[in-house]
Amino acid sequence: MSLADSLESLKKVDLSDLDVNNLGSWPAPVKVITCILLIVAVLALGYNFHLKDLQAQLEQQQAQEETLKQQFSTKAFQAANLEAYKDQMKEMEESFGALLRQLPSDTEVPGLLEDITRTGLGSGLEFEEIKLQPESVKQFYIELPIQIVVVGGYHDLATFVSGVASLPRIVTLHDFEIKPVDKDSVSKLRMSIVAKTYRYNDKGQQQ
């Protein structure tokens, strides 16, 4: 039967005459079309229920592969630079030790006060107050504030601040307050400042 004859026979088919319970009696063109539709339906269902899951698994594996590649690249770089990292760690330990040596111990605090006092007197200042404040315990260090009040000229105050900052021990300066001693004159100034020094907290405890 030619294609034209098949199409012509399809036109004559009345769907209401087709018996679902007797598929063998259906015209050949109808059987072919029905088979094609069934195949398409099976393929569509197969894609939705099987191929779709496989596609999702493939995408997941591809993402995991990319992650593993990045991890491998990172570890390969670290392995190639292991000696450099060891050298850097050694330098950091030496630097940390040098910093710890700059932190005064309990017995060195009086000497530090003497250094601050000597620096102020050498700058031409008069001390009105130099007083230790309560310690503040941090996780890795202990902070010791020192309240200082001095009187002198502007340049003398600047020299004092520079001298304290240059001490071999770590000292930081905070809470500057400068006012004239007399309201009628600005040649003589009173400076209130908090100097903080630090020592290592070997217990590693924080309040």
SETOR-599625 format. One record per atom (N, C-alpha, C): atom name; residue in one letter; y, x, z. Coordinates in steps of 0.2 Angstrom, whole numbers. Atoms other than C-alpha are relative to their C-alpha. Example, Ala and Ser with C-alpha at 12.3 -4.5 7.8 and 13.67 -1.06 7.14 Angstrom:
NODE   bator   marlum       y       x       z
NODE       N        A      -6       4       0
NODE      CA        A     -22      62      39
NODE       C        A       6       4       0
NODE       N        S      -6      -4      -1
NODE      CA        S      -5      68      36
NODE       C        S       5      -4       3
//
This chain:
NODE   bator   marlum       y       x       z
NODE       N        M      -6       4       0
NODE      CA        M       0       0       0
NODE       C        M       6       4       0
NODE       N        S      -6      -4       1
NODE      CA        S      17       7      -5
NODE       C        S       5      -2       6
NODE       N        L      -5       1      -5
NODE      CA        L      32       8       7
NODE       C        L       4      -6      -2
NODE       N        A      -3       6       2
NODE      CA        A      40      -6      -3
NODE       C        A      -4      -6       2
NODE       N        D       5       5      -2
NODE      CA        D      25     -17      -1
NODE       C        D       0      -1       8
NODE       N        S       0       0      -8
NODE      CA        S      25     -13      18
NODE       C        S       6      -4       2
NODE       N        L      -6       3      -2
NODE      CA        L      43     -18      20
NODE       C        L       0      -7      -2
NODE       N        E       0       7       2
NODE      CA        E      41     -34      10
NODE       C        E      -5      -4       4
NODE       N        S       4       4      -5
NODE      CA        S      26     -39      21
NODE       C        S       3      -1       7
NODE       N        L      -3       0      -6
NODE      CA        L      36     -35      36
NODE       C        L       5      -6       1
NODE       N        K      -5       6       0
NODE      CA        K      49     -48      31
NODE       C        K      -3      -7       0
NODE       N        K       3       6       0
NODE      CA        K      36     -61      29
NODE       C        K      -4      -1       7
NODE       N        V       3       1      -6
NODE      CA        V      29     -58      47
NODE       C        V       4      -4       5
NODE       N        D      -4       4      -5
NODE      CA        D      34     -71      60
NODE       C        D      -3       2       7
NODE       N        L       2      -3      -6
NODE      CA        L      34     -63      77
NODE       C        L      -4      -5       5
NODE       N        S       3       6      -4
NODE      CA        S      29     -80      85
NODE       C        S      -7      -1      -2
NODE       N        D       7       1       2
NODE      CA        D      13     -79      75
NODE       C        D      -5       5       3
NODE       N        L       4      -5      -2
NODE      CA        L       7     -63      83
NODE       C        L      -3      -1       6
NODE       N        D       3       1      -6
NODE      CA        D      -6     -64      96
NODE       C        D      -1       6       4
NODE       N        V       1      -7      -4
NODE      CA        V      -5     -51     110
NODE       C        V      -7       1       2
NODE       N        N       7      -1      -2
NODE      CA        N     -23     -54     115
NODE       C        N      -4       2      -6
NODE       N        N       4      -2       6
NODE      CA        N     -29     -50      97
NODE       C        N       4       4      -4
NODE       N        L      -4      -4       3
NODE      CA        L     -20     -35      92
NODE       C        L      -3       2      -7
NODE       N        G       3      -2       6
NODE      CA        G     -33     -31      78
NODE       C        G       2      -5      -6
NODE       N        S      -1       4       6
NODE      CA        S     -27     -46      68
NODE       C        S       7       1      -2
NODE       N        W      -7      -2       2
NODE      CA        W      -9     -39      67
NODE       C        W       0       3      -7
NODE       N        P      -1      -4       6
NODE      CA        P      -3     -33      50
NODE       C        P       1       7       1
NODE       N        A       0      -7      -1
NODE      CA        A      -4     -15      47
NODE       C        A       7       3       1
NODE       N        P      -7      -3      -1
NODE      CA        P      15     -11      46
NODE       C        P       2      -2       7
NODE       N        V      -2       1      -7
NODE      CA        V      17     -20      63
NODE       C        V      -4       4       5
NODE       N        K       4      -4      -4
NODE      CA        K       3     -10      70
NODE       C        K       3       7       1
NODE       N        V      -3      -7       1
NODE      CA        V      11       6      64
NODE       C        V       7       1       4
NODE       N        I      -6       0      -4
NODE      CA        I      28       1      71
NODE       C        I      -1       0       8
NODE       N        T       1       1      -8
NODE      CA        T      21      -4      88
NODE       C        T      -3       7       2
NODE       N        C       2      -7      -2
NODE      CA        C      12      13      89
NODE       C        C       5       5       1
NODE       N        I      -6      -4       0
NODE      CA        I      28      22      85
NODE       C        I       4      -1       7
NODE       N        L      -4       2      -6
NODE      CA        L      37      12      99
NODE       C        L      -3       2       6
NODE       N        L       4      -2      -6
NODE      CA        L      23      16     111
NODE       C        L       1       7       1
NODE       N        I      -1      -7      -1
NODE      CA        I      24      34     108
NODE       C        I       6       2       2
NODE       N        V      -6      -2      -3
NODE      CA        V      42      35     110
NODE       C        V       1      -2       7
NODE       N        A       0       2      -7
NODE      CA        A      41      25     126
NODE       C        A      -4       5       5
NODE       N        V       4      -5      -5
NODE      CA        V      27      37     133
NODE       C        V       4       7       0
NODE       N        L      -4      -6       0
NODE      CA        L      38      52     128
NODE       C        L       6       0       4
NODE       N        A      -6       1      -4
NODE      CA        A      53      45     136
NODE       C        A      -2       0       8
NODE       N        L       2       0      -7
NODE      CA        L      44      41     152
NODE       C        L      -3       7       2
NODE       N        G       3      -7      -2
NODE      CA        G      35      58     152
NODE       C        G       6       5       1
NODE       N        Y      -6      -5      -2
NODE      CA        Y      52      67     151
NODE       C        Y       3      -2       6
NODE       N        N      -3       2      -6
NODE      CA        N      59      56     165
NODE       C        N      -4       2       6
NODE       N        F       4      -1      -6
NODE      CA        F      45      59     177
NODE       C        F      -3       7       0
NODE       N        H       4      -7       0
NODE      CA        H      38      76     172
NODE       C        H       5       6      -2
NODE       N        L      -5      -5       2
NODE      CA        L      50      86     161
NODE       C        L       6       1       4
NODE       N        K      -6      -1      -4
NODE      CA        K      65      82     171
NODE       C        K      -1       4       6
NODE       N        D       1      -4      -6
NODE      CA        D      57      89     187
NODE       C        D      -1       7      -2
NODE       N        L       1      -7       2
NODE      CA        L      52     104     177
NODE       C        L       6       4      -1
NODE       N        Q      -6      -3       2
NODE      CA        Q      69     107     171
NODE       C        Q       4       1       6
NODE       N        A      -3      -1      -7
NODE      CA        A      76     105     189
NODE       C        A      -3       6       3
NODE       N        Q       3      -6      -3
NODE      CA        Q      63     118     195
NODE       C        Q       2       6      -4
NODE       N        L      -2      -6       4
NODE      CA        L      68     130     181
NODE       C        L       7       2       2
NODE       N        E      -7      -2      -2
NODE      CA        E      86     129     185
NODE       C        E       1       3       7
NODE       N        Q       0      -3      -6
NODE      CA        Q      82     132     203
NODE       C        Q      -2       7       0
NODE       N        Q       2      -7       0
NODE      CA        Q      72     147     199
NODE       C        Q       5       5      -3
NODE       N        Q      -5      -4       3
NODE      CA        Q      85     153     188
NODE       C        Q       6       2       4
NODE       N        A      -5      -2      -5
NODE      CA        A      98     152     202
NODE       C        A      -2       5       5
NODE       N        Q       3      -5      -5
NODE      CA        Q      86     161     214
NODE       C        Q       0       7      -3
NODE       N        E       1      -6       3
NODE      CA        E      83     174     201
NODE       C        E       7       4       0
NODE       N        E      -7      -3       0
NODE      CA        E     102     177     200
NODE       C        E       2       3       7
NODE       N        T      -1      -2      -7
NODE      CA        T     103     178     219
NODE       C        T      -4       6       1
NODE       N        L       4      -5      -2
NODE      CA        L      89     190     220
NODE       C        L       3       7      -4
NODE       N        K      -3      -5       4
NODE      CA        K      97     201     206
NODE       C        K       6       3       4
NODE       N        Q      -6      -3      -3
NODE      CA        Q     113     202     216
NODE       C        Q      -2       3       7
NODE       N        Q       2      -3      -6
NODE      CA        Q     104     206     232
NODE       C        Q      -3       7      -1
NODE       N        F       3      -7       2
NODE      CA        F      94     220     223
NODE       C        F       6       5      -2
NODE       N        S      -5      -5       2
NODE      CA        S     110     227     216
NODE       C        S       4       2       6
NODE       N        T      -3      -2      -6
NODE      CA        T     118     227     233
NODE       C        T      -4       5       4
NODE       N        K       4      -4      -3
NODE      CA        K     104     235     241
NODE       C        K      -1       7      -3
NODE       N        A       0      -6       4
NODE      CA        A     102     248     227
NODE       C        A       6       4       1
NODE       N        F      -6      -3      -1
NODE      CA        F     120     252     229
NODE       C        F       0       3       7
NODE       N        Q       0      -3      -7
NODE      CA        Q     118     254     248
NODE       C        Q      -5       6       1
NODE       N        A       5      -6       0
NODE      CA        A     103     265     246
NODE       C        A       2       6      -3
NODE       N        A      -3      -6       4
NODE      CA        A     112     276     233
NODE       C        A       5       3       4
NODE       N        N      -5      -3      -3
NODE      CA        N     126     278     245
NODE       C        N      -1       1       8
NODE       N        L       2       0      -7
NODE      CA        L     116     279     262
NODE       C        L       3       7       3
NODE       N        E      -2      -6      -3
NODE      CA        E     121     297     265
NODE       C        E       8       0       1
NODE       N        A      -7       1      -1
NODE      CA        A     139     293     262
NODE       C        A       2      -4       6
NODE       N        Y      -1       4      -5
NODE      CA        Y     138     279     274
NODE       C        Y      -1       4       7
NODE       N        K       1      -4      -6
NODE      CA        K     130     291     287
NODE       C        K       6       4       2
NODE       N        D      -5      -5      -1
NODE      CA        D     144     303     285
NODE       C        D       6      -4       3
NODE       N        Q      -6       4      -2
NODE      CA        Q     157     289     287
NODE       C        Q      -1      -2       7
NODE       N        M       2       2      -7
NODE      CA        M     148     283     303
NODE       C        M       1       6       5
NODE       N        K      -1      -5      -4
NODE      CA        K     149     300     310
NODE       C        K       7       2       1
NODE       N        E      -7      -1       0
NODE      CA        E     167     302     306
NODE       C        E       3      -6       5
NODE       N        M      -2       5      -4
NODE      CA        M     170     285     314
NODE       C        M      -1       1       7
NODE       N        E       2      -2      -7
NODE      CA        E     161     290     330
NODE       C        E       4       5       3
NODE       N        E      -4      -6      -2
NODE      CA        E     171     306     331
NODE       C        E       7      -3       1
NODE       N        S      -6       3      -1
NODE      CA        S     187     296     328
NODE       C        S       1      -4       6
NODE       N        F       0       5      -5
NODE      CA        F     182     283     341
NODE       C        F       0       4       7
NODE       N        G       0      -4      -6
NODE      CA        G     178     297     354
NODE       C        G       7       3       1
NODE       N        A      -6      -3      -1
NODE      CA        A     195     305     350
NODE       C        A       5      -5       3
NODE       N        L      -4       6      -2
NODE      CA        L     204     288     353
NODE       C        L      -2      -1       8
NODE       N        L       2       1      -7
NODE      CA        L     194     286     370
NODE       C        L       3       6       4
NODE       N        R      -3      -5      -4
NODE      CA        R     200     303     375
NODE       C        R       8      -1       1
NODE       N        Q      -7       1      -1
NODE      CA        Q     218     297     373
NODE       C        Q       1      -6       5
NODE       N        L      -1       5      -5
NODE      CA        L     215     283     385
NODE       C        L      -1       3       7
NODE       N        P       0      -3      -6
NODE      CA        P     219     288     403
NODE       C        P      -5      -3       5
NODE       N        S       5       3      -5
NODE      CA        S     206     286     417
NODE       C        S       5      -2       6
NODE       N        D      -4       2      -6
NODE      CA        D     211     279     434
NODE       C        D       4       6       3
NODE       N        T      -3      -5      -4
NODE      CA        T     215     296     441
NODE       C        T       6       3      -4
NODE       N        E      -5      -3       4
NODE      CA        E     226     301     426
NODE       C        E       7      -5       0
NODE       N        V      -5       4       1
NODE      CA        V     238     286     428
NODE       C        V       6       3       4
NODE       N        P      -5      -4      -3
NODE      CA        P     249     295     441
NODE       C        P       4       5      -4
NODE       N        G      -3      -5       5
NODE      CA        G     251     309     429
NODE       C        G       4      -3      -6
NODE       N        L      -3       3       6
NODE      CA        L     256     297     415
NODE       C        L       7      -3       3
NODE       N        L      -7       3      -3
NODE      CA        L     270     289     427
NODE       C        L       4       6       0
NODE       N        E      -4      -6      -1
NODE      CA        E     276     307     430
NODE       C        E       3       2      -7
NODE       N        D      -3      -1       7
NODE      CA        D     277     310     411
NODE       C        D       5      -5      -3
NODE       N        I      -5       5       2
NODE      CA        I     286     294     408
NODE       C        I       7       1       4
NODE       N        T      -6      -1      -4
NODE      CA        T     298     298     422
NODE       C        T       4       6      -2
NODE       N        R      -3      -6       2
NODE      CA        R     301     316     416
NODE       C        R       3      -1      -7
NODE       N        T      -3       2       7
NODE      CA        T     304     309     398
NODE       C        T       7      -3       1
NODE       N        G      -6       4      -1
NODE      CA        G     317     297     404
NODE       C        G       6       5       3
NODE       N        L      -5      -4      -3
NODE      CA        L     326     310     415
NODE       C        L       3       5      -5
NODE       N        G      -2      -4       5
NODE      CA        G     326     322     401
NODE       C        G       4      -3      -5
NODE       N        S      -4       4       5
NODE      CA        S     334     309     390
NODE       C        S       7      -1       3
NODE       N        G      -6       1      -3
NODE      CA        G     348     308     402
NODE       C        G       1      -7       3
NODE       N        L       0       7      -2
NODE      CA        L     343     291     409
NODE       C        L      -1       0       8
NODE       N        E       1       1      -7
NODE      CA        E     344     284     427
NODE       C        E      -6      -5       1
NODE       N        F       5       5      -1
NODE      CA        F     328     275     433
NODE       C        F       2      -5       6
NODE       N        E      -1       5      -6
NODE      CA        E     331     259     443
NODE       C        E      -7      -3       2
NODE       N        E       6       2      -2
NODE      CA        E     313     254     443
NODE       C        E      -6       3      -5
NODE       N        I       6      -1       4
NODE      CA        I     296     260     437
NODE       C        I      -6      -2       4
NODE       N        K       5       4      -5
NODE      CA        K     282     249     444
NODE       C        K      -6      -2      -4
NODE       N        L       6       3       3
NODE      CA        L     264     246     439
NODE       C        L      -1      -7       1
NODE       N        Q       1       8       0
NODE      CA        Q     259     228     435
NODE       C        Q      -8      -1       1
NODE       N        P       7       1      -1
NODE      CA        P     242     220     438
NODE       C        P      -4       2      -7
NODE       N        E       4      -2       6
NODE      CA        E     228     226     426
NODE       C        E      -2      -6      -4
NODE       N        S       3       5       4
NODE      CA        S     222     215     412
NODE       C        S      -6       2      -4
NODE       N        V       6      -3       2
NODE      CA        V     204     217     408
NODE       C        V      -2      -4      -7
NODE       N        K       2       3       6
NODE      CA        K     199     214     390
NODE       C        K      -8       2      -1
NODE       N        Q       8      -1       1
NODE      CA        Q     181     216     382
NODE       C        Q      -1       7       0
NODE       N        F       2      -7       1
NODE      CA        F     182     234     377
NODE       C        F       5       5       4
NODE       N        Y      -5      -5      -3
NODE      CA        Y     197     241     386
NODE       C        Y       4      -4       6
NODE       N        I      -4       3      -6
NODE      CA        I     208     238     402
NODE       C        I       7       2      -2
NODE       N        E      -7       0       2
NODE      CA        E     227     235     399
NODE       C        E       4       1       7
NODE       N        L      -4      -1      -6
NODE      CA        L     239     242     412
NODE       C        L       7       0      -2
NODE       N        P      -7       0       1
NODE      CA        P     257     237     411
NODE       C        P       4       3       5
NODE       N        I      -5      -4      -4
NODE      CA        I     271     247     418
NODE       C        I       7      -3      -1
NODE       N        Q      -7       3       1
NODE      CA        Q     288     238     421
NODE       C        Q       5       6       1
NODE       N        I      -5      -5      -1
NODE      CA        I     302     250     418
NODE       C        I       7      -2      -1
NODE       N        V      -7       2       1
NODE      CA        V     321     248     420
NODE       C        V       4       7       1
NODE       N        V      -4      -6       0
NODE      CA        V     333     262     415
NODE       C        V       7      -1      -2
NODE       N        V      -7       1       2
NODE      CA        V     351     264     413
NODE       C        V       3       7      -3
NODE       N        G      -3      -6       3
NODE      CA        G     360     276     401
NODE       C        G       3      -2      -7
NODE       N        G      -4       1       6
NODE      CA        G     369     277     384
NODE       C        G      -5      -2      -5
NODE       N        Y       4       3       5
NODE      CA        Y     362     269     368
NODE       C        Y      -4       6      -3
NODE       N        H       3      -5       3
NODE      CA        H     357     286     360
NODE       C        H      -6       3       5
NODE       N        D       4      -2      -5
NODE      CA        D     349     291     377
NODE       C        D      -6      -5       0
NODE       N        L       6       5       0
NODE      CA        L     338     275     377
NODE       C        L      -4       1      -6
NODE       N        A       4      -1       6
NODE      CA        A     333     278     359
NODE       C        A      -5       7       1
NODE       N        T       3      -6      -1
NODE      CA        T     328     296     364
NODE       C        T      -6      -1       4
NODE       N        F       5       1      -4
NODE      CA        F     318     290     378
NODE       C        F      -6      -4      -3
NODE       N        V       6       4       3
NODE      CA        V     308     277     368
NODE       C        V      -4       4      -5
NODE       N        S       4      -5       5
NODE      CA        S     304     290     355
NODE       C        S      -4       5       4
NODE       N        G       4      -5      -4
NODE      CA        G     298     302     368
NODE       C        G      -6      -3       3
NODE       N        V       6       4      -3
NODE      CA        V     287     289     377
NODE       C        V      -5      -1      -6
NODE       N        A       5       2       5
NODE      CA        A     279     284     360
NODE       C        A      -3       7      -2
NODE       N        S       3      -6       2
NODE      CA        S     276     303     357
NODE       C        S      -5       3       5
NODE       N        L       4      -3      -5
NODE      CA        L     266     306     373
NODE       C        L      -7       0      -3
NODE       N        P       7      -1       3
NODE      CA        P     248     312     370
NODE       C        P      -4      -5       2
NODE       N        R       4       6      -2
NODE      CA        R     241     297     379
NODE       C        R       3      -6      -4
NODE       N        I      -3       6       4
NODE      CA        I     242     280     370
NODE       C        I       4      -4       5
NODE       N        V      -5       5      -4
NODE      CA        V     257     270     377
NODE       C        V       3      -4      -5
NODE       N        T      -4       5       4
NODE      CA        T     264     255     368
NODE       C        T       6      -3       4
NODE       N        L      -6       3      -3
NODE      CA        L     281     247     372
NODE       C        L       1      -7      -2
NODE       N        H       0       7       2
NODE      CA        H     284     229     373
NODE       C        H       6      -3       4
NODE       N        D      -5       4      -4
NODE      CA        D     297     216     379
NODE       C        D       7       4       1
NODE       N        F      -6      -4      -1
NODE      CA        F     313     226     376
NODE       C        F       6      -5       2
NODE       N        E      -6       4      -2
NODE      CA        E     329     219     384
NODE       C        E       5       5       2
NODE       N        I      -5      -5      -1
NODE      CA        I     345     229     383
NODE       C        I       7      -4       1
NODE       N        K      -6       3      -2
NODE      CA        K     361     223     392
NODE       C        K       5       5       2
NODE       N        P      -5      -4      -3
NODE      CA        P     378     231     396
NODE       C        P      -1       0       8
NODE       N        V      -1       0      -7
NODE      CA        V     379     237     414
NODE       C        V       6      -4       3
NODE       N        D      -7       3      -1
NODE      CA        D     397     231     415
NODE       C        D       2      -5      -6
NODE       N        K      -2       5       6
NODE      CA        K     403     216     405
NODE       C        K       6       3      -4
NODE       N        D      -6      -3       3
NODE      CA        D     419     226     401
NODE       C        D      -1       6      -4
NODE       N        S       2      -6       4
NODE      CA        S     410     241     394
NODE       C        S      -7       0      -2
NODE       N        V       6       0       4
NODE      CA        V     396     244     382
NODE       C        V      -3       7       0
NODE       N        S       2      -7       1
NODE      CA        S     395     263     384
NODE       C        S      -7       1       5
NODE       N        K       6      -1      -4
NODE      CA        K     382     261     398
NODE       C        K      -4      -6       0
NODE       N        L       4       6       1
NODE      CA        L     367     250     395
NODE       C        L      -6       0       5
NODE       N        R       7       0      -4
NODE      CA        R     352     244     406
NODE       C        R      -5      -3      -5
NODE       N        M       5       2       4
NODE      CA        M     336     243     397
NODE       C        M      -6      -2       4
NODE       N        S       6       2      -4
NODE      CA        S     321     233     404
NODE       C        S      -6       0      -6
NODE       N        I       5      -1       5
NODE      CA        I     305     237     395
NODE       C        I      -7       0       3
NODE       N        V       7       0      -3
NODE      CA        V     286     235     398
NODE       C        V      -4       5      -4
NODE       N        A       5      -5       3
NODE      CA        A     275     251     394
NODE       C        A      -7      -2       1
NODE       N        K       7       2      -2
NODE      CA        K     257     247     392
NODE       C        K      -5       6      -2
NODE       N        T       5      -5       2
NODE      CA        T     243     260     393
NODE       C        T      -7      -3       1
NODE       N        Y       6       3       1
NODE      CA        Y     225     258     391
NODE       C        Y      -6       5       2
NODE       N        R       6      -4      -1
NODE      CA        R     208     264     397
NODE       C        R      -6      -4      -2
NODE       N        Y       6       3       3
NODE      CA        Y     191     261     391
NODE       C        Y      -4      -4       5
NODE       N        N       4       4      -4
NODE      CA        N     181     247     399
NODE       C        N      -7       1      -1
NODE       N        D       7      -2       2
NODE      CA        D     164     255     400
NODE       C        D      -5      -6       2
NODE       N        K       4       6      -2
NODE      CA        K     157     238     408
NODE       C        K       0      -5      -5
NODE       N        G       0       5       5
NODE      CA        G     162     228     393
NODE       C        G       0      -7       2
NODE       N        Q      -1       7      -3
NODE      CA        Q     166     213     404
NODE       C        Q       7      -2      -1
NODE       N        Q      -6       3       1
NODE      CA        Q     180     201     401
NODE       C        Q       1      -5       5
NODE       N        Q      -2       5      -5
NODE      CA        Q     189     191     414
NODE       C        Q       0      -7      -3
//
